[in-house]
Structures are given as structure tokens and as C-alpha cells.
Amino acid sequence: MRIGDSLVGIVVLFFVLLILRRPGFGVLSPRERDFLLVIFAIILSYAFVMALTQRSAALWVTGIRYTSAIIPLVAMAAGVLIAKIADQRVFVWVPMLLVFVFTNLGQITPWVLWAEKNPDPENKIVALHVPQRIIDGLIATGSLLFVRDLFRPNPGTVSAACQFLRNNAGPGDVLVTNYESEPLYFHTRLPQGMKIMKQDSIYEIAKRKHLPDYVFGVEQARWVVWRFNWDDYLGIRWADLEHRLVSEGAKISDATQLEETAWENRENIHFHRFAGYRYLFPQDKDLAPAHIFRVDWPAGP
């Protein structure tokens, strides 16, 4: 939920209440008005601070992480307004419930469908996420797909890599990767090399702790899972790793190629991948595939 979505929903409800402010419909009590004012103040404070401290490109990618705290507040505000508007009238609250549950009319999305679908947020003061299809902007397709996906598998790049390693790697084989190392370890339990490098501030301290040698380099690596879409992430490049392995006498074989999904998945619906590789919003295309390499070392004397 974005701040814009939150404001649109409760502002619409508030104005509906004003329009229906006549005998027979509920009127906000002083306590309820104060409660809604506090929520408005909190939302506007969030928007103000975020606008001052975050780049538009950062808000484009991670905005939901900064606004999750207001979700329960907005839900409470919407509940109060719906209850006051409906005033215990079934023919009023049932249609409102259906509109808010199954459509996006209470969000900003339907009202910006004419906006650019693939903007460059870095060069804009305000950038809007616009669904690829108009129907997905009007209907709450995402909620329905989330429910559907409870009963369908939705594997990504990490899942495919883990499956390959479980089938081919031996116990104790050292693995090197450049992205999403934590889930790879969690699902395979393979030790990982190249975790602490000389340029890391904790390198000397870690060396004094007598950690296994493979933690500090690639000399014992048996498998490499390289996400070329994330090449040069944190300054680590495949060309440098390959050169180091070859210079140490290793033979590198391309064992398999995996479809790249960029992220295993995202909590934000603008980037969420539903089962069947379906996205509601435009995504980066032509991602470089991930590769799994087998590393063989020359036999000792």
C-alpha cells in the first residue's frame, strides 16, 4: 500500500460521508473526527519526511517498506467511515464492501491509468506505477491472484538453483554465489566461499577467529551460482572471479543455465511475480540468465 493509495481511499469515503450528511445517515462524533485527523496527520507526516529524505527512484522500488506502519491505521479509518456512511443499512454497506474488496476504485491506481507505463523514476519528481492492462487497474486482480497462488507452486531462480544443487552437489561441496546467498545456504546447507574478503572491515578480526579457509576465498570452491543480472553487485564481477579461479589452476564448466527472475519474489505488488511468471505491472525485460558452474581442481601430487 502506497501513501497515495491510502489517502485516496479515506478521502473518497470522507467526501461521501459529507454528501450523505443528512437525517438518516451517521454523522461523525467529535471523537471520531479527532481520530481521523490524527490518522491524516500521520500519513501526511510520512509523506513529508519521505519526500525530503528519499529519492523518487528509491520510493519507486522500496516505498512499501516505509509505509507499512500506516496500513492498520488506514484500515481503521476506512472501517469508521464505512460504518458511518452505511449507518446499519445493508443496501449501502454491502455495495461499498464489494467495491473496496474487489476493485481498485478506492486507490489511486484507476485514476492514473493514462500515465506512462515505463517511466524513469530517477528523472521524475513523481513516478506512478501503472498496470500493463487497464482491467488490472480497475479490478483487484492482485488480491485474487494472491489467493490463487496459495495453491500453486511459484518457483524462481533460487528455487531452481537449489533443486539443481540438491541433485548434483555432494555434502560439503563449497559454493560461491554473488546474490541471495542466504536462501541458497538455508535450502542446501552447502558451505559458502568468498564470504569475507580482504576489503571487508571485519577481515582481520575474522581471520583471528580461525574460521575455515574457504570463507575467505575461492580456492576450495566446487560450484558457482552466478547471477549475471547482478554482476558487479557490491563490486564483485564474474570476470574477476573467473580469472582468479583459472589462475589457481581450476577448470570451469558451465553446468546449467537458469531463467532469471531478478528477485526470488517481492512483497510489493508492483514487482510481485505470480505463479506462471505473471506480473501485473511492467518489469525489466531481457534479464541475463543465471548460470551454475562446476569447478574442478587438478589432482594433488
Secondary structure as the mmCIF struct_conf table of DSSP 4:
data_model
#
loop_
_struct_conf.conf_type_id
_struct_conf.id
_struct_conf.beg_label_comp_id
_struct_conf.beg_label_asym_id
_struct_conf.beg_label_seq_id
_struct_conf.end_label_comp_id
_struct_conf.end_label_asym_id
_struct_conf.end_label_seq_id
HELX_RH_AL_P HELX_RH_AL_P1 ILE A 3 ILE A 19
TURN_TY1_P TURN_TY1_P1 LEU A 20 LEU A 20
BEND BEND1 ARG A 22 ARG A 22
TURN_TY1_P TURN_TY1_P2 PRO A 23 GLY A 24
BEND BEND2 PHE A 25 PHE A 25
HELX_RH_AL_P HELX_RH_AL_P2 PRO A 30 THR A 53
BEND BEND3 GLN A 54 GLN A 54
HELX_RH_AL_P HELX_RH_AL_P3 SER A 56 THR A 67
HELX_RH_3T_P HELX_RH_3T_P1 SER A 68 ILE A 70
HELX_RH_AL_P HELX_RH_AL_P4 ILE A 71 ALA A 86
TURN_TY1_P TURN_TY1_P3 ASP A 87 GLN A 88
HELX_RH_AL_P HELX_RH_AL_P5 VAL A 90 PHE A 102
STRN STRN1 THR A 103 THR A 103
BEND BEND4 ASN A 104 ASN A 104
TURN_TY1_P TURN_TY1_P4 LEU A 105 GLY A 106
BEND BEND5 GLN A 107 ILE A 108
HELX_RH_3T_P HELX_RH_3T_P2 THR A 109 VAL A 112
TURN_TY1_P TURN_TY1_P5 LEU A 113 TRP A 114
BEND BEND6 ALA A 115 ALA A 115
BEND BEND7 LYS A 117 ASN A 118
HELX_RH_3T_P HELX_RH_3T_P3 PRO A 121 ASN A 123
BEND BEND8 ILE A 125 VAL A 126
BEND BEND9 GLN A 132 ARG A 133
HELX_RH_AL_P HELX_RH_AL_P6 ILE A 134 LEU A 138
STRN STRN2 ILE A 139 ILE A 139
HELX_RH_AL_P HELX_RH_AL_P7 THR A 141 ARG A 148
HELX_RH_3T_P HELX_RH_3T_P4 ASP A 149 PHE A 151
BEND BEND10 ARG A 152 ARG A 152
HELX_RH_AL_P HELX_RH_AL_P8 THR A 157 ASN A 168
HELX_LH_PP_P HELX_LH_PP_P1 ALA A 169 GLY A 170
TURN_TY1_P TURN_TY1_P6 PRO A 171 GLY A 172
STRN STRN3 VAL A 174 THR A 177
BEND BEND11 ASN A 178 TYR A 179
HELX_RH_AL_P HELX_RH_AL_P9 SER A 181 THR A 188
STRN STRN4 GLN A 192 GLN A 192
BEND BEND12 GLY A 193 MET A 194
BEND BEND13 ILE A 196 ILE A 196
TURN_TY1_P TURN_TY1_P7 LYS A 198 GLN A 199
BEND BEND14 ASP A 200 ASP A 200
TURN_TY1_P TURN_TY1_P8 SER A 201 ILE A 202
HELX_RH_AL_P HELX_RH_AL_P10 TYR A 203 ARG A 208
TURN_TY1_P TURN_TY1_P9 LYS A 209 HIS A 210
HELX_RH_3T_P HELX_RH_3T_P5 ASP A 213 PHE A 216
BEND BEND15 VAL A 218 VAL A 218
TURN_TY1_P TURN_TY1_P10 GLU A 219 GLN A 220
STRN STRN5 ALA A 221 TRP A 226
HELX_RH_3T_P HELX_RH_3T_P6 PHE A 228 TRP A 230
TURN_TY1_P TURN_TY1_P11 ASP A 231 ASP A 232
HELX_RH_3T_P HELX_RH_3T_P7 TYR A 233 GLY A 235
HELX_RH_AL_P HELX_RH_AL_P11 TRP A 238 SER A 247
TURN_TY1_P TURN_TY1_P12 GLU A 248 GLY A 249
STRN STRN6 LYS A 251 LEU A 258
BEND BEND16 ALA A 262 GLU A 264
BEND BEND17 GLU A 267 ASN A 268
TURN_TY1_P TURN_TY1_P13 ILE A 269 PHE A 271
HELX_LH_PP_P HELX_LH_PP_P2 HIS A 272 ARG A 273
STRN STRN7 PHE A 274 PHE A 274
TURN_TY1_P TURN_TY1_P14 ALA A 275 TYR A 277
STRN STRN8 ARG A 278 ARG A 278
BEND BEND18 LEU A 280 PHE A 281
BEND BEND19 ASP A 286 ASP A 286
HELX_LH_PP_P HELX_LH_PP_P3 LEU A 287 PRO A 289
STRN STRN9 ALA A 290 ASP A 296
HELX_LH_PP_P HELX_LH_PP_P4 PRO A 298 GLY A 300
#
